[in-house]
Amino acid sequence: MPRFRLTNMHLLYHHTWVMEIEFIQLHFLIHLYLSQPRPMVPKKDIAVYGYGSVAWKDRMEDWKKRQNDKLQVVKHEGGYDGGELEGDELDDPDLPMMDEGRQPLSRKLAIPSSKINPYRLIIILRLAILGIFFHYRILHPVNDAYGLWLTSVICEIWFAVSWILDQFPKWCPIERETYLDRLSLRYEKEGKPSELACVDVFVSTVDPMKEPPLITANTVLSILAVDYPVDKVACYVSDDGAAMLTFEALSETSEFARKWVPFCKKFNIEPRAPEWYFSQKIDYLKNKVHPEFVRERRAMKREYEEFKVRINGLVATAQKVPEDGWTMQDGTPWPGNNVRDHPGMIQVFLGQNGVRDVEGYELPRLVYVSREKRPGFEHHKKAGAMNALVRVSAVLSNAPYLLNVDCDHYINNSRALREAMCFMMDPTSGKKVCYVQFPQRFDGIDRHDRYSNRNVVFFDINMKGLDGLQGPIYVGTGCVFRRQAFYGFDAPVKKKPPGKTCNCLPKWCCLWCGSRKNKKSKPKKEKKKSKNREASKQIHALENIEGIEESTSEKSSETSQMKLEKKYGQSPVFVVSTLLENGGVPRDASPASLLREAIQVISCGYEDKTEWGKEVGWIYGSVTEDILTGFKMHCHGWRSVYCIPKRPAFKGSAPINLSDRLHQVLRWALGSVEIFFSRHCPIWYGYGGGLKWLERFSYINSVVYPWTSIPLLVYCTLPAICLLTGKFIVPEISNYASIVFMALFISIAATGILEMQWGGVGIDDWWRNEQFWVIGGASAHLFALFQGLLKVLAGVSTNFTVTSKAADDGEFSDLYIFKWTSLLIPPTTLLIMNIIGVVVGVSEAINNGYDSWGPLFGRLFFALWVILHLYPFLKGLLGKQDRTPTIIVVWSILLASILTLLWVRVNPFVSRDGPVLELCGLNCD
């Protein structure tokens, strides 16, 4: 066995190795000592420190417990307890600075640069190409068709200006994301009352025969079952027709709500409108196979069917009105028997003491309102009814936020109110938000959406673009408002940080420059803002009001009280409510006294000599009061927000047949014409306020677009004239001209493709929108323009009658109903003219030979462009085809006409040298 010799080198290595182990052990002990909690001065007695806010062991444990309590999320479903909003928890010292409860409640999502940058580049290129195009068009007139050329150039210039007004507000599109869990962390702490803000919901209806009570009932039921604290929700239904049918249907709805609301919240179903919930073509047992759910769902469906029978029975009874009118159960006449002359009516169905659901929980408040109507008073249609609801709700509940929906727009997402509160109650950016607009989504529209009822391009492209500026326009329904924005107040101004001073110059120099700037800028701002600033100061001076009499005598002078009454009316309760930024009603006021006050504020003469409809509430002066109202708010410096939840917040119904759709567009266009001729026209109103320039472009476009109908109608007539006369609007095209035309067409197509890409819109929806732009422009917009001119300039009101000619049964049967109206005349004329032009042009080209096909190509393309855009209109005229598609019918007519003309011009039975004459031998004389 070999021997190993231990040398000095081995001993040295061994000694080094031992020292390294001892060093590592020592380093570990030092690290362990330093990492353990230990006092800095161990020998000092704790009593020496005295008393203060430093937390010792027992207090530290209590602080940790409070932290855990604050970070728990409250489960929304089944929570029926609520409380009043006491204040902002942003400065709560017990809440950690970086936890979820203090994070923003929403955020902006910019469109990816890979999508938006090419889009902006194409817009700039398209502008440059338009400049080159008009340079060529103006410098190359057509001498032998000068009138056609000049007309086409004028129309093209108008189209270019219209495109600019529509395009540039879409320069900075954004999307938004909400955080409902953070909203709960902040305002709904476990074991404490909910601090979410109260919301008053407005539902408007007029004629129960045109707006079925069952549809209105479903909308109300979806509101009462919304996922929100029940004591924070109040639903006000405006019956502007004072119909007893609506009153009785609402009474039945309140009874059914006692069963429907707890069922919805117990099983967390969507949607919460029973008609659409039970009509869903889905497996309702998926992920919910509990026997209790199956049993209760079947029972609830039976209850709803019985509820429908009762509502339909009321409708059948109301078809024949008694000669003496309707009477109540106690024998008294129904106050609304005379629709044009009746007192104001208010009935609280739910929300009073003692009325609870079948499980014993409280229900949201449900109030029926019908404002007073008297002959000789101007009632301002829907805008007047909405202003009456603003005042009634301010007296009875005075929630700081309002939601308005049409009677056929139900809440499809039960968390829609929470989505809106993520913007309204955000402590960093919510104070400047006047309203949160949701997109309109529709049920019952055919798959192809023939007449662009969904309006997807507007809601998913234009509105996203506006959201990146000052916010979307108000579209009349599905919108949550800040109540203070209705009262004519300016948006709160964010204080700017003090300007920087330079160190290189003497101090007196900076002060002198600053004083010069202040002297120049101060008077202008004070003059423009003084009127609304007074009201803002009064809010801060009276924000702690508890009683009506004390507040008016102690907190406000007699002069300011008179100004407020002149602005808001003679109701002291309502005047005080306008000064409460966080809402609420006086605690010592009895329900009976508030009800009497509510009756007063819906009287006919209440708005006389006030600013209602001018600076306060919904603005009067147009049938499209929604555009005016949102425009005034933006002029006061407010901004709006566009919210698109993953599950659509609201869904409604839309007219799907051609005539009804055109009349809907006619009403919108007429409202725009009325605004154009009013003092509130965005072309000249609101300068020096808070309206941004690109936002103004959008509002100008919204009131100018009916005027496009004139150049559009003329431009669509030009192809037929060119084909029939053999002339054209463009001279013989050179290589340079062909490049310019191709570049223009490519830029137009590229703009549309990139918009569809970042907006998430399909090509079918985009093309339907383009088609209906031509159909509506050639019919409804044109009639709205002339109707508006007659109404504004001559004071003559005109109506267009709609007559139903045919009906059909089955799914989407309304789509095939043909209703004759005068709106159909212009598009029908355009179609006939262009079809005849195509037939004549092709026939002449075939007859004249090969050389005539070249000049024909441009005219033919021009005419086919018009026919393709009017194709859905043609399908609407032809009605439902059982087997033969419409396109086959159209092409059959075209080909038959061409062949007929060819047969006339090229007759094989007639000699080209003329007929052969022979003597018959008879004396005809």
Buried (B, 14 or more C-beta within 10 A) or exposed (E): EEEEEEEEEEEEEEEEEEEEEEEEEEEEEEEEEEEEEEEEEEEEEEEEEEEEEEEEEEEEEEEEEEEEEBBEBBEBEEBBEBBBBEEEBEEEEEBEEEEBBBEBBBEEEEBEEEBBEBBBEBBEBBBEBBEBBBEBBEEBBBEEBEEBBBBBBEBBBBBBEBBBBBBBBBBBBBBBEBBBEBBBBBBBBEEBBBBBBBBBBBBBBBEBEEBBBBBBBBBBBBBBBBBBBBBBBBBBBBBBBBBBBBBBBBBBBBBBBBBBBBBBBBBEBBBBBBBBBEEEEEEBEEEBEEEEBEEBBEEBBEBBEEBBEEBEEBBEEBEEEEEEEBEEEEEEEBBBBEBEEBBBBBBBBBBEEEBBBEBEBBBBBBBBBBBBBEEEBEBBEBBBBBBBBBBBBBBBBBBBBBBBBBBBBBBBBBBBBBBBBBBBBBBEBBBBBBBBBBBBBBBBBEEEBBBBBBBBBBBBBBBBBBBBBBBBBBBBBBBBBBBBBBBBBBBEEEEEEEEEEEEEEEEEEBEEBEEEEEEEEEEEEEEEBEEBBEBBEBBEBBEEBEBBEEBBEEBBEEEBBEBBBEBBBBBBBBBBBBBBBBBBBBEEBEEEBBBEBBBBBBBBEBBEEBBBBBBBBBBBBBBBBBBBBBBBBBBBBBBBBBBBBEEBBBBBBBBBBBBBBBBBBBEBBBBBBBBBBBEBBBEEBBEEBBBBEBBBBBBBBBBBBBBBBBBBBBBBBBBBBBBBEBBBBBBEBEEEBEEBBEBBEBBBEBBBBBBBBBBEBEEEBBBBBBBBBBBBBBBBBBBBBBBBEEBBEEEEEEEBEBEEEEEEEEEBEBBBBBBEBEBBBBBBBBBEBBBBBBBBBBBBBBEEEEEBEEBBEBBBEBBEBBBEBBBBBBBBBBBBEEEEEBEEBBEEEBEEBBEEBBEEEEEEEEEEEEEEEEEEEEEEE
